[in-house]
Amino acid sequence: MQANSGGQQQGQQGQQGQQVQQGQQAAGQQQPNQQQVATGGTGGGATTRRVCGSKPPKFTEDGGFDLYQAQVEGYLVQHGCWDVVAGNAVANAADPQWMKRNQFARYALLFGMLPKDSKKVCKMTTAREMWTAFEQDKTKRAYASEIRLRRDLYAAKFHPGEGMETYLDRLEGMRRQLANMNAVISDADMVSIVLQGVIDSHRNVVRLFNRNNTGAAPDLATVVNVLLGEDETDKACAAEVPVKDQPALVTKVMAQRPVPPNPKKKFNPPATALIPILQG
């Protein structure tokens, strides 16, 4: 009887252990679902959104407005708050859910803006007002910057002292900045810009592409590779001294060397000065 009761106790303990393990597994499966927060859907139902742990994106001058808009839109969509910024959600200060989403969107925008920009909009009550003012300010500045940058790109000239690679990197940097402003410069336009900048220093290369041009614009990669190759060739030629000029160079250097004085001949009077002495 004691053996049977001991076996029953062990069986009950085993069942309890299995139940505990099953409960832990169920809790682990429910844990990701607990990270979803109800936002209030249409028709009285509840929709869920996943709360992300990442910080809001930050605006940078190099990235520009368009890049920041795409980043902050994706971030707020994950939190179910972008419609507040875009104006698709009806503003209702009496709705606690709208107020919560509006406050979260305001925080995300203020966190991502530069201090000089956040100071201008921090007293606005809605995220929609803040975003509209920020967008107008940045797009107005971006348009003026685009005009100046496009002017600098088309007027860029190659200076032999800076090196061909530096010149091409400078052009590519301006092209990249314009692309961030939605002002895309095509490869065909870049070919014209590059060749226009080197027409005074690399006329042979410009003539080469003009002569081989059959109506289609030269390939940008080909133009860049040819210019870089010419630059390397020029550097190698400048570093070498021609063989035929080496004797002349040595003669010139020896001719410029001062003749050292002879210490034994301190004074050598002319021969005419010795005639009276011999006669006397």
Secondary structure, 3 states (H helix, E strand, C coil): CHHHHHHHHHHHHHHHHHHHHHHHHHHHHHHHHHCEEECCCHHHCCCEEECCCCCCCCCCCCCHHHHHHHHHHHHHHHCCCHHHHHCCCCCCCCCHHHHHHHHHHHHHHHHHCCHHHHHHHCCCCCHHHHHHHHHHHHHHHHHHHHHHHHHHHHCCCCCCCCCHHHHHHHHHHHHHHHHHCCCCCCHHHHHHHHHHHCCCCCHHHHHHHHHHCCCCCCCHHHHHHHHHHHHHHHHHHHHCCCHHHHHHHHHHHHHHCCCCCCCCCCCCCCHHHHHHHHHC
